[in-house]
Amino acid sequence: MQQCRHVANTHASDDRREGMAGAAAERDFTRHQVVVFDWDGTIADSVAQVVQAIRKSAESLGLTPPEADAIRPLVGLGMSEILQRIVPDFPAVRHAEFLDAYRRHYFGCRQRTDIPFEGIEALLQALAAAGRRLAVATGKSCAGLERALQSTGLGRFIEATRCAEEGVSKPDPWMLRSLADELDVPPAQMVMVGDSIFDIDMAEAFGCDSIGVYYDTGSPALLQRSRPTALAGSVPELAALLGVHHPDVH
């Protein structure tokens, strides 16, 4: 009986994915004037570094490091929201102390941080050349995002940004609403691109379309639960959905 239930669930998952693929085929994403990207796990291949820095920070403060699998799905939230979930007994008045430790471990690692996924720069360049307006909505700190935009050189494509510390973290729609106000566009003219359920849930709460990307995780299973408008398993697939030419699309 257990095996039958497993097979039924697999078929249901396949049906949901096929349904989303059909909806995506009917949806014209080229009509979206503004494309809003998440950063970690969407633009930058940095989730593993974020997870490692959080675990090291916890250890340095005398806490038991949370398991990586417990942290990874939360990347994209603001740091306070992450801490409330992984170390709920850690006092809120010490969150700033944890954040300082996190910055030391993240930026102090020997590896280069915030490396864009292969093909992302070409995608952003193609979107900008097509007249699309680009923005970032992220759980990173403002200082961290500014440093990332400068170090990667991608800041030249980004017109506006919002960070959780400026207002309210995902999945609350505040970041998208604030970006829409600044860029003077309605929800129907925006699409949110992200790798976490918080990105998709934020878009739904705001009332705009969303594209869930899973080229970092390799599986759309978690994203499917939030029912994004479409899914992309690679940067070329994302480019095709957004209606721009990408060098890797033949």
Secondary structure, 3 states (H helix, E strand, C coil): CHHHHHHHHHHHHHHHHHHHHHHHHHCCHHHCCEEEECCECCCECCHHHHHHHHHHHHHHCCCCCCCHHHHHHHCCCCHHHHHHHHCCCCCHHHHHHHHHHHHHHHHHCCCCCCCECCCHHHHHHHHHHCCCEEEEEECCCHHHHHHHHHHHCHHHHEEEEEEHHHCCCCCCCHHHHHHHHHHCCCHHHEEEEECCHHHHHHHHHHCCEEEEECCCCCCCHHHHCCCCCEEECCHHHHHHHHCCCCCCCC
